[in-house]
Amino acid sequence: MKRVDLRKDDWQKDPELSRIKNRGQGLESKYASSVLEIIENVKKYGDTAVFGYAKKFDRVDLTPENVKVSEEEIEEAFQKVEPKVIDAIKFAVDRVRKFHEKQLENSYFVTEPGIVLGQKVTPLESAGIYVPGGKASYPSSVIMNAVPAKVAGVEKVVMITPAIGTLEVNPYSLVAAKLSGVDEIYRVGGAHGIAAIAYGTESIPKVDKIVGPGNIYVALAKKFLFGTVDIDMVAGPSEILVIADETANPEWVATDLLSQAEHDELAGAFLVTHDEKLAEEVVDALYKKLETLKRKEIAEKSIENFGTVFLTKDVYHSCQVANEVAPEHLEVATKEPFALLDLIKHAGAIFLGHHTCESLGDYVLGPNHVLPTGGSARFFSPLGVYDFVKRSSILYVSKEGFKRVSEHARNLAECEGLEAHRLAVEVREAIKIPIKLEEKV
């Protein structure tokens, strides 16, 4: 892991820190033209384009008859999945649902003499969730995307996930989809799958919003189709930052760093500490444990690309560094983690205490694991129920209320030079507008 000493006055200008802060930039230009071409073809040719790309990229023959996963296939999936995993999925769904129910918003009214104002909260009619497919199994991704949509009241949740090399869809994803309330499942993925549910085709329905992580093609397709549909965010490689002091367990910290490094060669693993001895122990433990990982090659490349130890002046300085990085996952492995909470401004999720490993949050604690990456935690939030509703303003004014506000509205309209706006107020005031002599016929 790279070692970067930030114990200096101009630490914010450190080139390695700058590189980490800008980690979310740079890949779009390489893939943009290909993704835009796919989107345009799906828009023009519908099923024909989608099935053609499925054959090209996923080596699977899709037709209008087999693109949708049947109820029989879902029932068969329950027979293939181990009972202990089904129990774990049910456990996770229950906890995620209970946590997200606290996010429900209510419509409301505010009244004053002659005026009624309010907000009407309405769930989206449909939402699409993207789940990576193939050999990998991501039931947790299904749960985290589908459950808040259903809690919000979305009537139709559509899941797309690629079938690669065979028509079979991952049984763990199917079981999670059923238990999470997904209504329809289609075996299609990639940028062509995103375009299919954005525009709708002969066999695949259009949705109002698309959520869920995917590869660079999926991420760019979501970005380019924003406006045609709503999206959650443009997600990049996963990342973790651990703030640690002398009370942290080096082996625990090292393992937590590797838990993100094993995701992707471009994943980020950052240790921020003022304790040099702990830093050395964590690095030693990390490289020893790295040798035992099944995904060693991926994790090793990730550590080589982005693995970094930042040395700070004290634990408060460590919080400042964390805010600069604005990580997806932030673990606070310190003696008094709650004492630092007010100092932390930018993080997708904050894990407090030595036992609160990020893996628990990924699966069973309840808060959503779909989080902003690449520094976007400065302005994005975790996926939640609020992402699956829209708000409409409600306004009512009586004659009495009109008299209370009309003059100010008329004056502002005149200030902005919008004559019809002013006239719309004046005609209701029944003001006789004097006619200039030169205007008389």
C-alpha positions, 0 to 999 in steps of 0.5 A, a space after each residue: 500500500 502507498 504511504 502518504 504523510 499528510 502531517 504538513 500545513 498544505 496537506 490538502 494539496 498533496 498529489 496522491 490525495 488529489 488523485 484519490 479525490 478525483 478517482 471517479 473521473 476519466 472512463 467516460 470518453 473511452 466507452 461513451 460512443 459505444 453506449 450511445 450507439 447501443 441506446 440509439 439502436 434499442 430506441 429504433 429497433 426495440 426487441 430486435 436490437 436487445 436480442 441481438 446485443 444479448 447474443 453478441 455480449 451474453 451469448 444467449 438466444 433471447 426471444 419474446 417468449 423466453 425473455 421474461 422469467 416464468 413463475 415456474 422458474 422462480 419456484 424451481 429456484 427455491 428448490 436450488 437454494 440452500 434453506 440457510 440462505 433462504 432464511 438469511 434472505 428473509 432475515 435481511 428483507 425483514 430488517 431492510 424493510 423495517 429500517 426503510 419504513 421509517 423513511 416514509 413521507 406524509 402528504 401535508 397541508 398548511 393553512 392560513 386565512 384564505 390560503 391552503 398550501 400543501 404537498 402531495 407525496 405519490 409513489 412512482 408507478 414503476 421502477 426498474 432494478 438492475 442486478 448483475 448476472 452471470 456466475 456472480 450472485 447478488 441477492 443483497 443487491 436485489 433486496 436493497 433495490 427492491 424493498 425500498 421501492 415496495 415500501 414506497 408503494 411502487 406498483 410495478 417493480 421490474 428486475 433485469 439481470 443478464 443470463 450469460 451463456 445460458 438461459 438460466 438466471 441466478 437462483 439466489 437472485 430469483 429467490 431474493 426477488 420473490 421475497 422482496 416483492 419484485 413483480 416481473 423479471 427479464 433476463 437481459 442486462 448491459 447497456 441494451 437492458 438499461 435502454 430497453 426498460 428506459 424506452 420500452 420494447 415489444 416484450 420489455 416494459 418501460 419504467 419511470 426510474 432505474 436503480 442498481 449498480 452495474 459495469 461501466 456500460 450500465 453506469 453510462 447508459 443510466 447517465 445518458 438516459 437520465 431525463 428519459 427516465 429518472 436514475 438513482 446515481 452513476 455508481 463507480 467502483 466500491 471503496 472503503 476508508 477506515 479511520 483508526 486509532 491505537 485501539 483498533 485491531 490491525 487484523 480486523 482493519 486489514 480484513 475490512 480494507 480487503 473486503 472492498 479490494 476484492 470487489 474490483 481492480 479499481 476499488 479503493 481501500 484507504 486507511 487514515 490514522 495518526 498511529 504509525 505503529 498501527 499503520 505498519 501492523 495493518 499493512 503487514 496483516 493485509 499482505 498476509 491475509 491477501 495471500 489466502 484470498 480466493 480473489 487474490 488477483 483482483 484484490 492485489 491489483 486494487 491495492 496496487 491501484 488505490 490502496 493507501 495509508 494516510 498518516 495524520 496529526 491526530 484523530 481530528 485531522 483524520 476526520 478532515 482527511 475523510 471529508 476530503 475523500 468523501 468515501 462510500 463506506 467510512 469505518 470509525 475504528 476508534 476508542 470513542 467513535 460517537 464523539 467524532 460523528 459531528 466532525 464527519 460531513 461526507 460519507 455514504 454510510 458511517 460505521 461506528 465502532 470496532 465490531 461494526 464491519 462494513 460487511 454487516 451493512 452490506 447484508 443484514 443491518 437494514 440501511 441501504 448498501 446502494 451508496 454514492 461513490 467516487 467522492 459523490 457522497 459530498 452531494 448524493 445520499 444512499 438509496 432510500 424510499 425517498 427515491 421512489 416517490 415524487 412530490 406535488 405542490 398543492 395551492 388553494 387561494 380564496 377571494 380573501 386570501 387573494 387580497 392578502 398576496 396579490 399586490 406583492 405578486 403583481 409588483 414582482 411580475 412587473 419587476 421581472 417584466 412579465 406582462 401577462 403574469 401581472 395581468 393574470 393578477 390584475 384581472 382578478 383584482 378587477 382594477 380598471 386600467 386607465 387607457 392612454 389617449 393615444 391608445 383610443 380608437 
